[in-house]
C-alpha cells in the first residue's frame, strides 16, 4: 500500500480511521475505483468474489496497521 498514516485520523464516533487530507481522500477514492473495476470486470463470479475479498481484506489489515502502530494520528 502506498498510503501514509499522516493522511488519516481516528474517527470521532465509532471505530476506525478516516481521511483528513486530500491525499487520504484520493487514496479512498482510488480504492473504491479499484473495487468497482473488480466488480464490473468480465470474470467468473467466483473469481470476482475472491479478488474483492482479498482486496477488502488487504485494506482492512492496512487500516489496522495504521491504527495500532502509528503514533502520529491524533484525534
Number of C-alpha atoms within 10 A of each C-alpha: 7 5 15 12 20 17 18 25 20 17 14 10 6 7 9 15 19 16 18 14 13 11 15 19 15 14 18 16 12 12 15 12 12 14 18 12 13 18 16 10 12 10 11 8 11 9 14 18 14 12 15 18 13 12 15 14 12 13 15 12 11 15 17 14 12 21 19 9 10 13 10 12 15 10 9
